[in-house]
Amino acid sequence: MKTIKDLLLAMLNATLILVALCLFLLWQVSRSGERIAESFASNLSLLKPMEQRIDETRQEVAGLRSDLAALANGTTELSDAAKMRLDNAATRLDQAMRGIEADVAKLAATPETLTDYAIDKTATRVSIELQTLLQCRQPQS
């Protein structure tokens, strides 16, 4: 009877140890998921320059619209300086749109750039943590 009781107690202890190990591994995996999300969010900062260029382009378009509205209403005359300003603004808009199109095409062609970076960074962190865990030894007395 004592042997069966000891065997059941040993099985209970082993089960509790396995549950604790599974909970620890689940906790580590959830932390890795959070890190991936944070890394992906920080990678979205790559889109900030594009967003700024789009805002500048919007402002430029708004300026052109007001100039064109003034011309359409007849409140201003189309002088050589105004023609030059409109031509320069159109050239800047064209260049800005080409730059934005190139950036969007680059992201569309390689969307894995953002995810690959996040996955690589997380894999590196996990491997470092596993190496640290493998180096754990019982202190010598």
MIDO-261861 format. One line per field, with one value per atom (N, C-alpha, C, O, CB): residue in one letter; x, y, z. Coordinates in Angstrom, 1 decimal, always signed. Last residue first. Glycine has a CB too. Layout:
N
r = [a:...]
c1 = [X:...]
c2 = [Y:...]
c3 = [Z:...]
% end
This chain:
141
r = [s:s:s:s:s:q:q:q:q:q:p:p:p:p:p:q:q:q:q:q:r:r:r:r:r:c:c:c:c:c:q:q:q:q:q:l:l:l:l:l:l:l:l:l:l:t:t:t:t:t:q:q:q:q:q:l:l:l:l:l:e:e:e:e:e:i:i:i:i:i:s:s:s:s:s:v:v:v:v:v:r:r:r:r:r:t:t:t:t:t:a:a:a:a:a:t:t:t:t:t:k:k:k:k:k:d:d:d:d:d:i:i:i:i:i:a:a:a:a:a:y:y:y:y:y:d:d:d:d:d:t:t:t:t:t:l:l:l:l:l:t:t:t:t:t:e:e:e:e:e:p:p:p:p:p:t:t:t:t:t:a:a:a:a:a:a:a:a:a:a:l:l:l:l:l:k:k:k:k:k:a:a:a:a:a:v:v:v:v:v:d:d:d:d:d:a:a:a:a:a:e:e:e:e:e:i:i:i:i:i:g:g:g:g:g:r:r:r:r:r:m:m:m:m:m:a:a:a:a:a:q:q:q:q:q:d:d:d:d:d:l:l:l:l:l:r:r:r:r:r:t:t:t:t:t:a:a:a:a:a:a:a:a:a:a:n:n:n:n:n:d:d:d:d:d:l:l:l:l:l:r:r:r:r:r:m:m:m:m:m:k:k:k:k:k:a:a:a:a:a:a:a:a:a:a:d:d:d:d:d:s:s:s:s:s:l:l:l:l:l:e:e:e:e:e:t:t:t:t:t:t:t:t:t:t:g:g:g:g:g:n:n:n:n:n:a:a:a:a:a:l:l:l:l:l:a:a:a:a:a:a:a:a:a:a:l:l:l:l:l:d:d:d:d:d:s:s:s:s:s:r:r:r:r:r:l:l:l:l:l:g:g:g:g:g:a:a:a:a:a:v:v:v:v:v:e:e:e:e:e:q:q:q:q:q:r:r:r:r:r:t:t:t:t:t:e:e:e:e:e:d:d:d:d:d:i:i:i:i:i:r:r:r:r:r:q:q:q:q:q:e:e:e:e:e:m:m:m:m:m:p:p:p:p:p:k:k:k:k:k:l:l:l:l:l:l:l:l:l:l:s:s:s:s:s:l:l:l:l:l:n:n:n:n:n:s:s:s:s:s:a:a:a:a:a:f:f:f:f:f:s:s:s:s:s:e:e:e:e:e:a:a:a:a:a:i:i:i:i:i:r:r:r:r:r:e:e:e:e:e:g:g:g:g:g:s:s:s:s:s:r:r:r:r:r:s:s:s:s:s:v:v:v:v:v:q:q:q:q:q:w:w:w:w:w:l:l:l:l:l:l:l:l:l:l:f:f:f:f:f:l:l:l:l:l:c:c:c:c:c:l:l:l:l:l:a:a:a:a:a:v:v:v:v:v:l:l:l:l:l:i:i:i:i:i:l:l:l:l:l:t:t:t:t:t:a:a:a:a:a:n:n:n:n:n:l:l:l:l:l:m:m:m:m:m:a:a:a:a:a:l:l:l:l:l:l:l:l:l:l:l:l:l:l:l:d:d:d:d:d:k:k:k:k:k:i:i:i:i:i:t:t:t:t:t:k:k:k:k:k:m:m:m:m:m]
c1 = [+28.8:+28.9:+30.3:+30.5:+28.0:+27.8:+28.7:+28.8:+29.0:+30.1:+24.5:+25.7:+26.5:+26.0:+25.4:+23.6:+23.4:+24.7:+25.8:+23.1:+23.4:+23.9:+23.6:+23.5:+25.4:+22.5:+22.2:+22.7:+22.4:+20.7:+22.8:+24.0:+23.8:+24.7:+24.7:+20.3:+21.1:+22.4:+22.9:+21.5:+19.5:+18.9:+19.7:+19.7:+17.5:+21.2:+21.3:+20.7:+21.3:+20.6:+20.1:+21.5:+21.8:+22.5:+22.5:+17.6:+17.7:+19.2:+19.4:+17.3:+18.1:+17.5:+17.7:+17.9:+16.0:+19.2:+20.0:+19.5:+20.2:+20.1:+17.0:+18.2:+19.1:+19.7:+18.9:+15.2:+14.9:+16.1:+16.3:+13.8:+16.6:+16.3:+16.0:+16.5:+15.2:+16.6:+17.8:+17.6:+18.4:+18.5:+13.8:+14.6:+15.9:+16.4:+14.8:+13.3:+12.7:+13.5:+13.7:+11.2:+14.7:+15.0:+14.5:+15.2:+14.4:+13.4:+14.8:+15.2:+16.0:+15.7:+10.8:+11.0:+12.5:+12.8:+10.6:+11.3:+10.7:+10.9:+11.3:+9.2:+12.3:+13.1:+12.6:+13.3:+13.1:+10.1:+11.4:+12.2:+12.9:+12.1:+8.2:+8.0:+9.3:+9.5:+6.9:+9.3:+8.9:+8.8:+9.3:+7.6:+9.8:+10.9:+10.6:+11.4:+11.2:+7.7:+8.3:+9.4:+9.9:+8.8:+6.9:+6.3:+6.9:+6.7:+4.8:+8.2:+8.9:+8.2:+8.8:+10.4:+6.5:+7.3:+7.9:+8.1:+8.4:+5.4:+4.5:+5.3:+4.8:+3.6:+7.6:+7.0:+6.0:+5.9:+6.2:+8.1:+9.2:+8.5:+8.9:+10.3:+5.8:+6.1:+7.2:+7.1:+6.7:+6.1:+5.0:+5.2:+4.9:+3.7:+8.4:+8.4:+7.3:+7.5:+8.2:+7.5:+8.6:+8.7:+8.9:+9.9:+5.4:+5.1:+6.2:+6.0:+4.8:+6.9:+6.0:+5.6:+5.5:+4.7:+8.4:+9.1:+8.2:+8.5:+9.7:+6.3:+7.2:+7.9:+8.1:+8.2:+5.4:+4.5:+5.3:+5.0:+3.4:+7.6:+7.1:+6.2:+6.3:+6.3:+7.7:+8.8:+8.4:+8.8:+9.9:+5.2:+5.5:+6.6:+6.5:+5.8:+5.5:+4.5:+4.7:+4.6:+3.1:+7.6:+7.8:+6.8:+7.1:+7.7:+6.2:+7.4:+7.7:+8.0:+8.6:+4.2:+3.8:+5.0:+4.8:+3.3:+5.8:+4.9:+4.5:+4.5:+3.7:+6.9:+7.7:+7.0:+7.4:+8.4:+4.5:+5.3:+6.2:+6.4:+6.1:+3.6:+2.8:+3.6:+3.4:+1.6:+5.8:+5.5:+4.6:+4.9:+4.7:+5.6:+6.8:+6.5:+7.0:+8.0:+3.1:+3.3:+4.5:+4.5:+3.5:+3.8:+2.8:+2.9:+2.7:+1.3:+5.6:+6.1:+5.1:+5.5:+6.2:+4.1:+5.1:+5.6:+6.0:+6.3:+0.6:+1.9:+2.9:+2.7:+2.4:-2.6:-1.5:-0.3:-0.1:-2.0:-4.1:-3.7:-2.6:-1.8:-3.2:-6.8:-5.4:-5.1:-5.8:-4.5:-9.5:-9.0:-7.5:-7.0:-9.2:-10.7:-10.3:-9.7:-9.6:-11.4:-11.4:-12.3:-11.9:-12.7:-12.3:-9.2:-10.5:-11.5:-12.4:-11.1:-7.2:-7.1:-8.5:-8.9:-6.1:-8.0:-7.9:-7.8:-8.3:-6.6:-7.9:-9.2:-9.1:-10.1:-9.7:-5.1:-6.0:-7.4:-8.0:-6.1:-4.4:-3.9:-4.7:-5.1:-2.4:-5.7:-6.0:-5.5:-6.2:-5.5:-4.4:-5.8:-6.2:-7.1:-6.6:-1.8:-2.1:-3.6:-3.9:-1.6:-2.2:-1.7:-2.0:-2.4:-0.2:-3.0:-3.9:-3.5:-4.3:-4.0:-0.6:-1.8:-2.8:-3.5:-2.5:+1.0:+1.4:+0.1:-0.1:+2.5:-0.3:-0.2:+0.1:-0.4:+0.9:+0.2:-1.2:-1.2:-2.0:-1.8:+2.9:+2.3:+0.9:+0.4:+2.3:+3.3:+3.8:+3.2:+2.9:+5.3:+2.0:+1.5:+2.0:+1.2:+1.8:+3.8:+2.4:+1.8:+1.0:+1.6:+6.1:+6.1:+4.7:+4.4:+6.9:+5.2:+5.5:+5.5:+5.1:+6.9:+4.9:+3.7:+4.0:+3.1:+3.4:+7.5:+6.6:+5.3:+4.8:+6.2:+8.7:+9.1:+8.1:+7.9:+10.5:+7.1:+7.0:+7.5:+6.8:+7.8:+7.7:+6.7:+6.5:+5.9:+5.4:+9.3:+9.9:+9.0:+9.4:+10.2:+7.8:+8.4:+9.1:+9.4:+9.3:+7.2:+6.3:+6.8:+6.3:+4.9:+8.9:+9.3:+8.4:+8.7:+9.3:+7.6:+8.7:+9.1:+9.7:+9.9:+5.7:+5.2:+6.4:+6.2:+4.6:+7.4:+6.6:+6.2:+6.2:+5.5:+8.2:+9.2:+8.5:+9.0:+10.0:+5.8:+6.5:+7.5:+7.7:+7.3:+5.3:+4.3:+5.0:+4.8:+3.1:+7.5:+7.3:+6.3:+6.6:+6.7:+7.0:+8.2:+8.0:+8.5:+9.4:+4.7:+4.6:+5.8:+5.7:+4.6:+5.8:+4.7:+4.6:+4.4:+3.4:+7.5:+8.1:+7.0:+7.4:+8.5:+5.6:+6.6:+7.2:+7.4:+7.7:+4.5:+3.7:+4.5:+4.2:+2.7:+6.7:+6.1:+5.3:+5.3:+5.3:+7.0:+8.0:+7.5:+8.0:+9.2:+4.5:+4.8:+5.9:+5.9:+5.3:+4.8:+3.8:+4.0:+3.8:+2.4:+7.0:+7.2:+6.1:+6.4:+7.2:+5.6:+6.8:+7.1:+7.3:+8.0:+3.6:+3.3:+4.4:+4.3:+2.8:+5.3:+4.4:+4.0:+3.9:+3.2:+6.4:+7.3:+6.4:+6.9:+8.0:+4.1:+4.9:+5.8:+5.9:+5.7:+3.4:+2.5:+3.2:+3.0:+1.3:+5.6:+5.3:+4.4:+4.5:+4.7:+5.3:+6.5:+6.3:+6.7:+7.7:+2.9:+2.9:+4.2:+4.1:+3.0:+3.6:+2.6:+2.7:+2.6:+1.2:+5.5:+5.9:+4.9:+5.3:+6.1:+3.7:+4.9:+5.3:+5.6:+6.0:+2.1:+1.5:+2.6:+2.4:+0.8:+3.9:+3.2:+2.6:+2.6:+2.1:+4.6:+5.6:+5.0:+5.5:+6.6:+2.1:+2.7:+3.8:+3.9:+3.3:+1.9:+0.9:+1.4:+1.2:-0.4:+4.1:+4.0:+3.1:+3.4:+3.6:+3.4:+4.6:+4.6:+5.0:+5.8:+1.1:+0.9:+2.1:+2.0:+0.8:+2.3:+1.3:+1.1:+1.0:-0.1:+3.8:+4.5:+3.5:+4.0:+4.9:+1.9:+2.8:+3.5:+3.7:+3.9:+0.8:+0.0:+0.9:+0.6:-0.9]
c2 = [+23.5:+23.9:+23.8:+24.1:+23.0:+25.0:+24.0:+24.5:+25.7:+23.9:+25.4:+26.0:+24.9:+24.0:+27.1:+23.9:+23.9:+24.5:+24.0:+22.5:+26.1:+24.9:+25.0:+26.1:+24.7:+27.4:+27.3:+26.0:+24.9:+27.5:+27.3:+27.5:+27.4:+27.5:+28.8:+27.2:+26.0:+26.1:+25.1:+25.7:+29.9:+28.8:+27.6:+26.9:+28.6:+31.1:+31.5:+30.4:+30.0:+32.8:+29.9:+29.7:+30.0:+29.3:+30.5:+31.0:+29.6:+29.2:+28.3:+28.9:+33.7:+33.3:+31.8:+31.3:+33.7:+33.6:+34.1:+33.6:+33.2:+35.6:+32.7:+31.8:+32.3:+31.5:+31.9:+34.9:+33.5:+32.7:+32.0:+32.8:+36.9:+37.0:+35.7:+35.3:+38.0:+35.8:+36.1:+36.2:+35.6:+37.4:+35.8:+34.5:+34.7:+33.8:+34.0:+38.5:+37.7:+36.3:+35.8:+37.4:+39.3:+39.9:+39.0:+38.8:+41.3:+37.8:+37.7:+38.2:+37.5:+38.4:+38.9:+37.5:+37.2:+36.5:+36.6:+41.6:+41.3:+39.8:+39.5:+41.6:+41.2:+41.9:+41.6:+41.3:+43.4:+40.0:+39.3:+39.9:+39.2:+39.3:+42.0:+40.9:+40.1:+39.6:+40.0:+44.0:+44.3:+43.1:+43.1:+45.1:+42.5:+43.2:+43.5:+43.4:+44.5:+41.4:+40.6:+41.3:+40.8:+39.3:+43.0:+43.2:+42.4:+42.7:+42.9:+43.9:+43.2:+43.5:+44.1:+43.6:+45.2:+44.1:+43.3:+42.1:+44.7:+47.1:+46.1:+44.9:+43.8:+46.8:+48.6:+47.9:+46.8:+45.8:+48.9:+49.6:+48.8:+48.0:+46.8:+49.7:+51.0:+49.8:+48.9:+47.7:+50.3:+53.0:+52.1:+50.8:+49.7:+52.7:+54.3:+53.7:+52.7:+51.6:+54.8:+55.1:+54.1:+53.5:+52.3:+54.9:+56.8:+55.6:+54.6:+53.4:+55.9:+58.8:+58.0:+56.7:+55.7:+58.9:+59.7:+59.1:+58.3:+57.2:+60.2:+60.6:+59.5:+58.9:+57.6:+60.0:+62.6:+61.5:+60.3:+59.2:+61.9:+64.4:+63.8:+62.6:+61.6:+64.8:+65.0:+64.3:+63.7:+62.5:+65.3:+66.3:+65.2:+64.4:+63.1:+65.6:+68.5:+67.4:+66.2:+65.1:+68.0:+69.8:+69.3:+68.2:+67.2:+70.4:+70.5:+69.7:+69.0:+67.9:+70.5:+72.2:+70.9:+70.0:+68.8:+71.3:+74.2:+73.4:+72.1:+71.1:+74.2:+75.2:+74.7:+73.8:+72.7:+75.8:+76.1:+75.1:+74.4:+73.2:+75.7:+78.0:+76.9:+75.8:+74.6:+77.3:+79.8:+79.2:+77.9:+76.9:+80.2:+80.6:+79.9:+79.2:+78.0:+80.9:+81.9:+80.7:+79.9:+78.6:+81.1:+83.9:+83.0:+81.7:+80.6:+83.6:+85.3:+84.8:+83.7:+82.7:+85.9:+86.1:+85.1:+84.5:+83.3:+85.8:+86.1:+86.7:+85.6:+84.4:+87.7:+86.1:+85.0:+85.7:+85.9:+83.9:+88.0:+87.8:+86.8:+86.6:+89.1:+87.3:+87.6:+87.3:+86.6:+86.7:+87.0:+87.9:+88.2:+89.2:+87.4:+85.2:+86.4:+87.4:+88.6:+87.0:+82.7:+83.8:+85.1:+86.1:+83.9:+81.3:+81.0:+82.1:+82.4:+79.7:+82.2:+82.5:+82.3:+83.1:+81.5:+81.3:+82.7:+83.1:+84.1:+83.2:+78.6:+79.2:+80.7:+81.3:+78.9:+78.3:+78.1:+78.7:+79.2:+76.5:+78.9:+79.7:+79.5:+80.5:+79.3:+76.8:+78.2:+79.1:+80.1:+78.6:+74.6:+74.8:+76.2:+76.8:+73.8:+75.0:+75.0:+75.3:+76.0:+73.8:+74.5:+75.8:+76.0:+77.1:+75.9:+71.8:+72.8:+74.2:+75.1:+72.8:+70.7:+70.6:+71.7:+72.3:+69.2:+71.2:+71.7:+71.8:+72.8:+71.0:+69.6:+71.1:+71.8:+72.8:+71.4:+67.1:+67.6:+69.1:+69.8:+66.9:+67.0:+67.0:+67.5:+68.2:+65.6:+66.8:+68.0:+68.1:+69.2:+67.8:+64.3:+65.6:+66.8:+67.7:+65.6:+62.7:+62.8:+64.0:+64.7:+61.5:+63.0:+63.5:+63.6:+64.5:+62.5:+61.8:+63.3:+63.8:+64.9:+63.5:+59.2:+59.9:+61.4:+62.2:+59.5:+58.6:+58.6:+59.4:+60.1:+57.1:+58.7:+59.7:+59.7:+60.8:+59.3:+56.5:+57.9:+58.9:+59.9:+58.2:+53.9:+54.6:+56.1:+56.8:+53.9:+53.1:+53.2:+54.0:+54.6:+51.8:+52.6:+53.9:+54.2:+55.3:+54.1:+50.0:+50.9:+52.3:+53.1:+50.8:+48.9:+48.9:+49.8:+50.2:+47.5:+49.1:+50.0:+50.0:+51.0:+49.6:+47.1:+48.5:+49.5:+50.5:+48.7:+44.9:+45.2:+46.7:+47.4:+44.3:+45.0:+45.1:+45.5:+46.4:+43.8:+44.5:+45.8:+46.0:+47.2:+45.7:+41.9:+43.0:+44.4:+45.3:+42.9:+40.5:+40.6:+41.8:+42.5:+39.3:+40.8:+41.4:+41.6:+42.6:+40.6:+39.3:+40.7:+41.4:+42.5:+41.0:+36.8:+37.4:+38.9:+39.6:+36.7:+36.5:+36.6:+37.2:+38.0:+35.2:+36.3:+37.4:+37.6:+38.7:+37.2:+33.8:+35.0:+36.3:+37.3:+35.1:+32.1:+32.3:+33.6:+34.3:+31.1:+32.3:+32.8:+33.0:+34.0:+31.7:+31.3:+32.6:+33.2:+34.3:+32.7:+28.7:+29.5:+31.0:+31.8:+29.0:+27.9:+27.9:+28.8:+29.5:+26.5:+27.9:+28.8:+28.9:+30.1:+28.1:+26.0:+27.4:+28.4:+29.5:+27.6:+23.8:+24.2:+25.7:+26.4:+23.3:+23.6:+23.8:+24.3:+25.2:+22.5:+23.2:+24.4:+24.7:+25.8:+24.2:+20.7:+21.8:+23.1:+24.1:+21.7:+19.2:+19.3:+20.5:+21.3:+18.1:+19.3:+19.9:+20.1:+21.1:+18.9:+18.0:+19.4:+20.1:+21.2:+19.5:+15.4:+16.2:+17.7:+18.5:+15.6:+14.8:+14.9:+15.7:+16.5:+13.5:+14.7:+15.7:+15.9:+17.0:+15.2:+12.6:+13.9:+15.0:+16.0:+14.0:+10.5:+10.9:+12.3:+13.1:+9.9:+10.4:+10.7:+11.2:+12.1:+9.5:+9.7:+11.0:+11.4:+12.6:+10.9:+7.1:+8.2:+9.6:+10.5:+7.9:+5.9:+6.0:+7.1:+7.8:+4.6:+6.0:+6.7:+6.9:+8.0:+6.0:+4.4:+5.8:+6.6:+7.7:+5.8:+2.0:+2.6:+4.1:+5.0:+1.9:+1.6:+1.7:+2.4:+3.3:+0.3:+1.2:+2.4:+2.6:+3.8:+2.2:-1.2:+0.0:+1.3:+2.2:+0.0]
c3 = [-4.1:-2.6:-2.1:-1.0:-1.8:-7.1:-6.4:-4.9:-4.6:-7.1:-8.3:-7.7:-7.0:-6.3:-6.7:-11.3:-9.9:-9.3:-9.6:-9.3:-14.1:-13.5:-12.0:-11.4:-13.7:-17.2:-15.8:-15.2:-15.7:-15.5:-19.9:-19.1:-17.6:-16.8:-19.4:-20.9:-21.0:-20.1:-19.7:-22.4:-20.6:-19.8:-19.8:-18.8:-20.4:-22.4:-21.0:-20.2:-19.1:-20.8:-24.7:-24.4:-22.9:-22.2:-25.3:-24.6:-24.5:-24.1:-23.3:-25.8:-25.0:-23.8:-23.5:-22.4:-23.7:-27.6:-26.5:-25.2:-24.3:-26.5:-29.0:-28.9:-27.8:-27.2:-30.3:-28.6:-28.1:-28.0:-27.0:-29.0:-30.0:-28.6:-27.9:-26.9:-28.3:-32.6:-31.9:-30.4:-29.7:-32.5:-33.1:-33.1:-32.4:-31.6:-34.5:-33.1:-32.0:-32.0:-30.9:-32.3:-35.4:-34.1:-32.9:-31.9:-33.9:-37.3:-37.1:-35.7:-35.0:-38.2:-37.2:-36.9:-36.6:-35.6:-38.1:-37.9:-36.6:-36.2:-35.1:-36.6:-40.5:-39.5:-38.1:-37.2:-39.7:-41.8:-41.6:-40.5:-39.7:-42.9:-41.7:-40.9:-40.7:-39.6:-41.5:-43.4:-42.1:-41.2:-40.1:-42.1:-45.7:-45.1:-43.7:-42.8:-45.9:-47.0:-45.9:-45.2:-44.2:-46.6:-49.0:-47.7:-46.6:-45.4:-47.8:-51.6:-50.5:-49.2:-48.3:-50.4:-53.3:-53.8:-52.7:-52.9:-54.7:-51.6:-52.2:-52.7:-52.7:-53.3:-51.0:-49.9:-50.5:-49.9:-49.1:-53.6:-52.9:-51.8:-51.6:-52.3:-54.2:-55.0:-54.3:-54.3:-56.4:-52.2:-52.2:-53.0:-52.5:-52.6:-53.3:-51.9:-51.7:-51.2:-50.9:-55.8:-55.7:-54.3:-54.2:-55.9:-55.1:-55.8:-55.8:-55.7:-57.3:-53.8:-53.0:-53.8:-53.1:-52.8:-56.1:-54.9:-54.0:-53.6:-54.0:-57.7:-58.2:-57.0:-56.9:-59.2:-56.1:-56.4:-56.9:-56.6:-57.4:-56.1:-54.9:-55.1:-54.4:-54.1:-58.8:-58.2:-56.9:-56.6:-57.9:-59.1:-59.9:-59.3:-59.2:-61.3:-57.3:-57.1:-57.9:-57.4:-57.5:-58.6:-57.3:-57.0:-56.4:-56.2:-61.0:-61.1:-59.7:-59.6:-61.5:-60.0:-60.7:-60.8:-60.6:-62.1:-59.0:-58.1:-58.7:-58.1:-57.6:-61.3:-60.3:-59.3:-59.0:-59.5:-62.6:-63.2:-62.2:-62.2:-64.4:-60.7:-61.0:-61.7:-61.4:-61.9:-60.9:-59.6:-59.9:-59.3:-58.7:-63.6:-63.2:-61.8:-61.7:-63.0:-63.6:-64.5:-64.0:-63.9:-65.9:-61.9:-61.5:-62.3:-61.8:-61.6:-63.5:-62.2:-61.7:-61.1:-61.1:-65.6:-65.9:-64.6:-64.5:-66.6:-64.5:-64.9:-65.1:-64.9:-63.8:-64.6:-64.8:-65.4:-66.6:-65.8:-62.1:-63.5:-63.5:-62.6:-64.1:-59.9:-60.1:-61.6:-62.3:-59.3:-60.0:-59.0:-59.2:-58.7:-57.6:-61.5:-62.2:-61.2:-61.5:-63.0:-60.7:-60.3:-61.0:-60.9:-58.8:-61.7:-62.3:-61.9:-62.7:-61.8:-60.0:-61.5:-62.1:-63.0:-62.1:-57.6:-57.8:-59.3:-59.7:-57.1:-58.1:-57.8:-58.0:-58.6:-56.4:-58.4:-59.6:-59.4:-60.3:-59.8:-55.8:-56.9:-58.1:-58.8:-57.3:-54.4:-54.1:-55.2:-55.6:-52.8:-55.6:-55.8:-55.5:-56.2:-54.8:-54.7:-56.1:-56.4:-57.3:-56.9:-52.0:-52.5:-53.9:-54.4:-52.2:-52.0:-51.5:-52.0:-52.3:-50.0:-53.0:-53.8:-53.4:-54.2:-53.8:-50.8:-52.1:-53.0:-53.7:-52.8:-48.9:-48.7:-50.0:-50.3:-47.6:-50.0:-49.8:-49.7:-50.2:-48.6:-49.9:-51.2:-51.1:-51.9:-51.8:-47.1:-47.9:-49.2:-49.7:-48.0:-46.7:-46.1:-46.8:-47.1:-44.6:-48.1:-48.5:-47.9:-48.7:-48.1:-46.5:-47.9:-48.5:-49.3:-48.8:-44.2:-44.2:-45.6:-45.8:-43.5:-45.0:-44.5:-44.6:-44.9:-43.1:-45.6:-46.7:-46.3:-47.1:-47.0:-43.0:-44.1:-45.2:-45.8:-44.6:-41.8:-41.4:-42.4:-42.7:-40.1:-42.4:-43.2:-42.9:-43.6:-43.0:-40.5:-41.8:-42.7:-43.7:-42.4:-38.4:-38.4:-39.7:-40.1:-37.2:-38.4:-39.2:-39.2:-40.0:-38.5:-36.7:-38.1:-39.0:-40.0:-38.6:-34.3:-34.5:-36.0:-36.5:-33.6:-34.8:-34.7:-34.9:-35.5:-33.3:-34.9:-36.1:-36.0:-37.0:-36.3:-32.2:-33.3:-34.6:-35.3:-33.5:-30.9:-30.7:-31.8:-32.3:-29.3:-31.9:-32.1:-32.0:-32.8:-31.2:-30.9:-32.3:-32.7:-33.6:-32.9:-28.1:-28.7:-30.2:-30.8:-28.4:-27.9:-27.6:-28.2:-28.7:-26.1:-28.5:-29.4:-29.1:-30.1:-29.1:-26.4:-27.7:-28.7:-29.5:-28.2:-24.3:-24.3:-25.7:-26.1:-23.2:-25.1:-25.1:-25.1:-25.7:-23.9:-24.6:-26.0:-26.1:-27.1:-26.4:-21.9:-22.7:-24.2:-24.8:-22.8:-21.0:-20.7:-21.6:-22.1:-19.2:-22.0:-22.5:-22.2:-23.1:-21.9:-20.3:-21.8:-22.4:-23.4:-22.4:-17.8:-18.1:-19.6:-20.0:-17.4:-18.2:-18.0:-18.2:-18.8:-16.5:-18.5:-19.6:-19.5:-20.4:-19.8:-16.0:-17.2:-18.3:-19.1:-17.5:-14.5:-14.2:-15.4:-15.8:-12.9:-15.5:-15.6:-15.4:-16.2:-14.6:-14.7:-16.1:-16.4:-17.3:-16.7:-11.9:-12.5:-14.0:-14.6:-12.3:-11.7:-11.3:-11.9:-12.3:-9.7:-12.5:-13.2:-12.9:-13.8:-12.9:-10.5:-11.9:-12.8:-13.6:-12.5:-8.3:-8.4:-9.8:-10.2:-7.5:-9.1:-8.9:-8.9:-9.5:-7.5:-9.2:-10.4:-10.3:-11.2:-10.7:-6.4:-7.4:-8.8:-9.4:-7.6:-5.4:-5.0:-6.0:-6.3:-3.6:-6.5:-6.8:-6.5:-7.2:-6.1:-5.2:-6.7:-7.1:-8.0:-7.3:-2.6:-3.0:-4.5:-5.0:-2.6:-2.7:-2.3:-2.7:-3.2:-0.7:-3.5:-4.4:-4.0:-4.9:-4.3:-1.2:-2.5:-3.5:-4.3:-3.0:+0.8:+0.9:-0.5:-0.9:+2.0:+0.0:+0.0:+0.0:-0.7:+1.2]
% end
